């Protein structure tokens, strides 16, 4: 006897279609431990980026035609500095190396050249320490500091992105950071690597309720460069509603810049030595975007591209604005936790408000949540094209930085 003849209900069961799993880049990964197996992927991307930058620097050295690429509007490197070190010891790198060799300026040296007061002493101190411990020249020590801090930055960005958006997004964000057009500074004695690692690490620590650690990392960030002071606001946002213990984070983070400015005051005899150096020595001030608008307007009206001194400033600022707009749109669509959003937009706003530097690609690199957001949202089909285009811009920016004074990084 069939089921129908027995009176059984044979109406087909309509099952709800199974929902496909969301894209892995949108699935947070709560794993808090970073294993060597995890680290290999972001570090491999970082290593490939360093190799590309180093190759560009090497070719720049071979094609220099005997020109001393180490000379420019910066302190002269030691005469013993040769080859690739002279190529990579340019711009701010030369200032940091000079401070590492000669010490942070006292009142007499500061009065002679107030521009020295614009550089926070953390990176020169690290360079001097590494040089003393290893016996290698300050330029080489500066490169070692830059490379190691850059590696830490890539790993921190990878871990933070993984916790917020999953492993695939983390891989993409770390790769985009490593191949960002301004990533050549990771091979030089610059502040970006340490600042990104410390600020990102502070935000990571808040997610584990380790508020004192978050504050200490925030203090390292605020003591490293000026625009990382926005981490204090980001940590305050994270601490809101988390109890009194959480407020240790922004308080300790603020102490980093306070101690740094006090130490600079004691050394130079000038209470606001950094602000004085910026305004008098470097003609820098906050104009809330007016200078950026002038750069863009000039580029649109004249569309001049030249490798003469300062000939690429307008183009570089315009490129930085384009990258910033892409990053802001991605960040707004992603909607990460508020501390990440605050840091990314705050760091960008401080850069945009600068009358001289402006939102150049190096400043966008420092506002790393924008790069994270692109890594999270970039479609799979477009990802390789985005990385390829970024790598080409990285080579071009590296070449210009290593061989001309057309634009400061």
Secondary structure, 3 states (H helix, E strand, C coil): CCCCCCCCCCCCCCCCCCCCCCCHHHCCCCCCCCCHHHHHHHHHHHHHHHHHHHHHHHHHHHCCCCCCCCCCCCCCCCCCCCCHHHHHCCCHHHHHHHHHHHCCCCHHHHHHCHHHHHCCHHHHHHHHHHHHHHCCCHHHHHHHHHHHHHHHHHHHHHHHHHHHHCHHHHHHHHHHHHCCCCHHHHHCCCCHHHHHHHHHHHHHHHHCCCHHHHHHHHHHHHHHCHHHHHHHHHHHHHHCCCCHHHHHHHHHHHHHHHHHHHHHHHHHCCCCHHHHHHHHHCCCCECCCHHHHHHHHHHHHHCCCCCCCCCCHHHHHHHHHHHHHHHHHHHHHHCCCHHHHHHHHHHHHHHHCECCCCCCHHHHHHCCHHHHHHHHHCCHHHHHHHHHHHHHHHHHHHHHHHHCCCCCC
